[in-house]
Amino acid sequence: IWHERLNRCPEHWDHVDIYAALGHDPSTILQTIRESAATVVVIDTIRGLLGFNDETDNSEVARVLTPVITESRTAGRTLLLVHHTRKGSGSHGEGIAGGHSFLGTVDASLEILRDTSNGNTRRRIVRPLSRLFTSDELMYELDDSNTLRALGTPDAVRIDAVKTACLDVLTDAWVTREDIAKLLSEPVPGRTQLNNALNDLVNDGKAERDPSEMRSGARYRYRLAGCIE
């Protein structure tokens, strides 16, 4: 399987060394890390390679992971541990399968999630969690050349899609936000997101708002910019 995968890889993967460690004692993995000249070590997956007796036992998780982390740190290697998420998902690291020690033992975790907001199966969201730093989620999309490209934060990507959808339904006739929502295809954005998208279009000069100034309690209407009365 690995030979088949490597045959499909582009040429710039030639610098990657594959060590087929399935079924090997974890001590041989430590030795390989110690003797390797690699700058980055990827263990995929830790469930299959590191020999957990019970991955829900936090003491067991720390016992298994600590030697690998220590060996990599001592050797100056960047260590990437690939693990699974729960079927039920979760926030703030609760989606990671097994004990909470998985998150507590490492410096940072990156959860890879499917973007289910608009049915696009080619998009993934990377959610970072760390006690050392804070960072925004990033959305990636697999393009036609099979390259994952960063699109930006999920909220920014989604509001751009809402703005495009609004432009598709706006005409020279004045319509309310409620009218626009009825014209949009599923999934219809929430009230706040739709308001933000319409205000962005006004600020970008692509749509007009009546009244043009923001007023407390005002009922706004919208149309395409540049329309002649």
C-alpha positions in Angstrom: 0.0 0.0 0.0 2.8 2.4 0.9 4.6 1.7 -2.4 1.4 2.5 -4.3 0.9 5.7 -2.3 4.5 6.8 -3.0 4.2 6.1 -6.7 1.4 8.6 -6.8 3.4 11.3 -4.9 4.9 14.2 -6.9 8.7 14.4 -7.2 9.1 16.8 -4.2 8.4 13.9 -1.8 11.7 12.2 -2.7 13.2 13.6 0.6 10.8 11.6 2.7 11.9 8.3 4.3 9.2 5.8 5.0 9.7 3.4 7.9 7.1 0.6 7.9 6.8 0.1 11.7 3.5 -1.7 12.0 4.0 -4.7 14.3 7.4 -3.5 15.6 8.2 -2.9 19.2 7.9 0.8 20.2 11.5 0.7 21.3 12.6 0.2 17.7 10.6 3.3 16.8 12.5 5.3 19.5 15.8 3.9 18.1 14.8 5.0 14.6 14.1 8.5 15.7 17.4 8.6 17.6 19.5 7.4 14.6 17.6 9.3 11.9 18.8 12.5 10.2 15.2 13.7 9.7 14.1 17.1 10.9 10.5 16.1 11.1 9.1 12.7 12.4 5.6 11.7 11.7 4.0 8.7 13.5 0.9 7.6 11.7 -1.1 6.5 13.7 0.0 6.4 17.3 -2.9 4.0 18.1 -1.5 1.4 15.6 2.2 1.9 16.4 2.9 2.8 20.0 1.1 -0.1 21.8 -1.5 1.5 24.1 -3.1 -1.0 26.5 -5.9 1.5 27.2 -5.9 4.8 25.4 -8.6 6.1 27.7 -6.3 5.8 30.7 -4.5 9.2 31.1 -1.6 7.7 33.0 -1.2 5.1 30.2 -1.3 7.8 27.5 1.4 9.8 29.3 3.6 6.7 29.8 3.5 5.8 26.1 3.8 9.3 24.6 6.5 10.8 26.9 9.4 8.7 25.7 8.7 9.5 22.1 8.3 13.2 22.8 11.5 13.2 24.9 13.5 11.3 22.2 12.4 13.7 19.5 13.0 16.8 21.6 16.5 15.6 22.6 17.3 14.8 19.0 16.0 18.2 17.8 13.2 16.7 15.7 9.8 18.2 15.1 7.3 15.4 16.1 3.9 15.0 14.5 1.6 12.4 16.1 -1.4 11.4 14.0 -4.4 10.3 16.0 -8.2 9.8 15.5 -11.1 11.8 16.7 -14.3 10.6 18.3 -17.3 9.8 16.2 -19.3 12.3 18.3 -16.7 15.1 17.8 -16.4 17.8 20.5 -14.9 21.3 21.1 -11.8 22.4 23.0 -10.0 19.2 22.3 -12.9 17.0 23.5 -13.1 15.5 20.0 -9.8 13.8 20.4 -10.3 10.0 20.9 -9.1 8.5 24.2 -8.0 10.2 27.5 -7.6 14.0 28.0 -3.8 13.4 28.4 -3.4 13.2 24.6 -4.0 17.0 24.6 -2.2 17.7 27.8 1.0 15.8 26.8 1.7 17.5 23.5 2.5 21.2 22.8 -0.3 21.7 20.4 -3.0 19.8 18.6 -4.4 20.4 15.1 -7.9 18.9 14.6 -8.9 18.3 10.9 -12.6 18.6 10.4 -14.9 18.4 7.5 -16.7 21.6 6.5 -20.4 20.6 6.5 -21.8 24.2 6.2 -22.5 24.1 2.5 -22.1 20.5 1.4 -18.7 21.1 -0.1 -16.8 17.8 0.3 -13.5 19.2 -0.8 -13.0 21.5 2.2 -11.4 20.9 5.5 -11.1 23.0 8.6 -7.9 22.9 10.7 -8.6 23.8 14.3 -5.5 24.6 16.5 -5.4 24.1 20.2 -2.3 24.9 22.4 -1.3 26.0 25.9 1.6 28.0 24.2 -0.2 30.1 21.6 -3.6 31.0 20.2 -4.4 30.9 16.5 -7.5 31.1 14.2 -9.0 28.1 12.5 -8.1 27.8 8.8 -10.2 26.4 5.9 -8.5 24.5 3.1 -9.9 23.3 -0.2 -8.7 20.6 -2.5 -8.5 22.2 -6.0 -8.6 20.5 -9.4 -4.8 19.8 -9.3 -5.2 17.9 -6.0 -3.5 20.6 -4.1 -4.8 21.8 -0.7 -5.0 25.6 -0.7 -5.6 27.8 2.3 -8.7 29.9 1.9 -8.7 31.8 5.2 -10.7 31.6 8.4 -14.0 29.7 8.0 -16.1 32.8 9.0 -14.4 34.9 6.3 -14.8 32.2 3.6 -18.4 31.7 4.5 -19.3 35.4 4.5 -17.6 35.8 1.1 -19.9 33.0 -0.2 -22.9 34.8 1.3 -21.9 38.1 -0.3 -21.7 36.3 -3.7 -25.1 34.7 -3.2 -26.6 38.1 -2.3 -25.2 39.7 -5.4 -26.8 37.0 -7.5 -30.3 37.8 -6.2 -30.0 41.6 -5.9 -31.5 43.7 -8.7 -32.4 47.3 -9.2 -35.5 46.8 -7.1 -35.4 47.6 -3.4 -35.8 44.5 -1.2 -35.5 43.9 2.6 -33.2 41.5 4.3 -36.1 39.1 4.8 -36.9 39.2 1.1 -33.2 38.4 0.3 -33.2 35.5 2.7 -36.2 33.9 0.9 -34.4 34.1 -2.4 -31.1 32.5 -1.2 -30.5 28.8 -1.7 -30.0 26.4 1.2 -28.3 26.6 3.6 -29.7 30.1 4.3 -27.3 32.1 6.4 -28.3 33.4 9.8 -29.5 36.9 10.4 -26.2 38.3 11.7 -24.2 36.7 8.9 -26.6 38.0 6.3 -26.5 41.5 7.9 -22.7 41.5 7.9 -22.6 40.4 4.2 -25.0 43.1 3.1 -23.2 45.8 5.0 -19.9 44.6 3.5 -21.4 44.9 0.0 -22.6 48.4 0.8 -19.1 49.4 2.1 -17.5 47.8 -1.0 -19.8 49.9 -3.2 -21.5 46.9 -4.7 -24.9 47.4 -3.1 -27.0 50.4 -1.9 -28.8 50.6 1.4 -31.9 52.7 2.2 -31.5 54.5 4.5 -27.9 54.8 3.7 -26.8 55.7 7.3 -27.0 53.1 10.1 -29.8 54.0 12.4 -31.1 52.3 15.6 -34.3 50.5 14.9 -34.3 51.3 11.1 -35.8 48.8 8.6 -33.3 48.7 5.7 -33.8 47.9 2.0 -31.1 46.9 -0.4 -30.4 46.9 -4.1 -27.5 46.7 -6.6 -25.3 49.8 -6.6 -25.4 52.2 -9.6 -29.1 51.7 -10.4 -30.9 54.7 -11.9 -34.3 55.8 -10.4 
